[in-house]
C-alpha cells in the first residue's frame, strides 16, 4: 500500500486507499480502515500518509474514474517558456557549462561576448584580459555559461561568504553549479558565480612551491595540449588506459562535473593543501574520503565523444590540473610522451 488519504466528499467513505497500481475501488477501501485505528488526526490540515505511514501536508491530486475509483497523479509544475523551449528544442537553449572558443578573423572581444549572451567584463575576467588586450586569431578563450565570474574554492570558504564577497545570490550559485546544497563544495572546486562583481580587493590564492618531483605522471600518454584553463594539460591515450593518483592525498570529489565540461572528475587534496584534478574519466574507482598514494589506480581514461562521463571533449585523454601550485607538466612540450608511472 502506497498511501492512505482522508477524503472529505460525502459521496465516498472517509478513507480511500491508493495502491501501487495507482487506485483501488471505493468498495475495497474498507479493507484498509484498520490501519487508521491508532492514528491521531486531531491536527487540522494533516490528511496525507506516505508509504512509510508518515503524515505529509501535501496530498496527490485525485481523479475520479467511472464514479467508482480514484487515481492519483503528480501535482502539476509550472515551467517557464524558456525552459519549455529548451525541452522541445525551440527558443534559446540553456547552456550550463563552460566552453572553449577559438578566436577567428574579424572577431572582437565585444562581438564574442555578445554572441554568447554574456557581458564583456565576464569574458575579460575569465581569461585574465583587459579592454586594452589585443585580439589574436587562434587564441582560445573560456566562455562562462552566464554573466558573472569564476571563483576557486580555498580552505575555509563557504558559499555564503563567496556570495557575499561578489555580491551574488547563494541560491543562484547552487543552481548554476548543480550543487545539491550550500555544503556541497570542496577545496579546489571551480565555481561559476552568476551576476557576481569583482570586489576592489580581489581574492588572493596562495601558491605552494613544490619540487618538480612531487607529482608523478598520472597516466601514460602523450601531451596533446599544453597549459590551458584551468592550469591544466591534456594527456592522450586510448580510452580505458589506467589513471593513477599523482601524489598521496585524500579524495575530495568523485562525480560528474557538468559545469567545467570535465565530465567524470576526481579531485585529491594532498598533505600540503594542493589539489590535483583528473577529468574526462571513463571509470572512477575511488570514493570521497579514500586515502590514496602515488601510483594507486583511481580510474581510467575517457573523453570519447558520446561516452558517458566524457564531458566536453574531442577524444580520449586525461585533463590534469593542479590547483594551489604550478602544474609540473606545464613545461613539457607538445607531443611529449609520458612513458611510465611512478609507484
Residue, then its C-alpha position, 0 to 999 in steps of 0.5 A: x500500500x502506497x498511501x492512505x488519504x482522508x477524503x472529505x466528499x460525502x459521496x465516498x467513505x472517509x478513507x480511500x486507499x491508493x495502491x501501487x497500481x495507482x487506485x483501488x475501488x471505493x468498495x475495497x477501501x474498507x479493507x484498509x480502515x484498520x490501519x487508521x485505528x491508532x492514528x491521531x488526526x486531531x491536527x487540522x490540515x494533516x490528511x496525507x500518509x506516505x508509504x512509510x505511514x508518515x503524515x505529509x501536508x501535501x496530498x496527490x491530486x485525485x481523479x475520479x474514474x467511472x464514479x467508482x475509483x480514484x487515481x492519483x497523479x503528480x501535482x502539476x509544475x509550472x515551467x517557464x517558456x524558456x525552459x519549455x523551449x529548451x525541452x522541445x528544442x525551440x527558443x534559446x537553449x540553456x547552456x550550463x557549462x563552460x566552453x572553449x572558443x577559438x578566436x577567428x578573423x574579424x572577431x572582437x572581444x565585444x562581438x564574442x561576448x555578445x554572441x554568447x549572451x554574456x557581458x564583456x567584463x565576464x569574458x575579460x575576467x575569465x581569461x585574465x584580459x583587459x579592454x586594452x588586450x589585443x585580439x589574436x586569431x587562434x587564441x582560445x578563450x573560456x566562455x562562462x555559461x552566464x554573466x558573472x565570474x569564476x571563483x576557486x574554492x580555498x580552505x575555509x570558504x563557504x558559499x555564503x561568504x563567496x556570495x557575499x564577497x561578489x555580491x551574488x545570490x547563494x541560491x543562484x550559485x547552487x543552481x548554476x553549479x548543480x550543487x545539491x546544497x550550500x555544503x556541497x563544495x570542496x577545496x579546489x572546486x571551480x565555481x561559476x558565480x552568476x551576476x557576481x562583481x569583482x570586489x576592489x580587493x580581489x581574492x588572493x590564492x596562495x601558491x605552494x612551491x613544490x619540487x618538480x618531483x612531487x607529482x608523478x605522471x598520472x597516466x601514460x600518454x602523450x601531451x596533446x595540449x599544453x597549459x590551458x584553463x584551468x592550469x591544466x594539460x591534456x594527456x592522450x591515450x586510448x580510452x580505458x588506459x589506467x589513471x593513477x593518483x599523482x601524489x598521496x592525498x585524500x579524495x575530495x570529489x568523485x562525480x560528474x562535473x557538468x559545469x567545467x565540461x570535465x565530465x567524470x572528475x576526481x579531485x585529491x587534496x594532498x598533505x600540503x593543501x594542493x589539489x590535483x584534478x583528473x577529468x574526462x574519466x571513463x571509470x572512477x574507482x575511488x570514493x570521497x574520503x579514500x586515502x590514496x598514494x602515488x601510483x594507486x589506480x583511481x580510474x581510467x581514461x575517457x573523453x570519447x565523444x558520446x561516452x558517458x562521463x566524457x564531458x566536453x571533449x574531442x577524444x580520449x585523454x586525461x585533463x590534469x590540473x593542479x590547483x594551489x601550485x604550478x602544474x609540473x607538466x606545464x613545461x613539457x612540450x607538445x607531443x611529449x610522451x609520458x612513458x611510465x608511472x611512478x609507484 
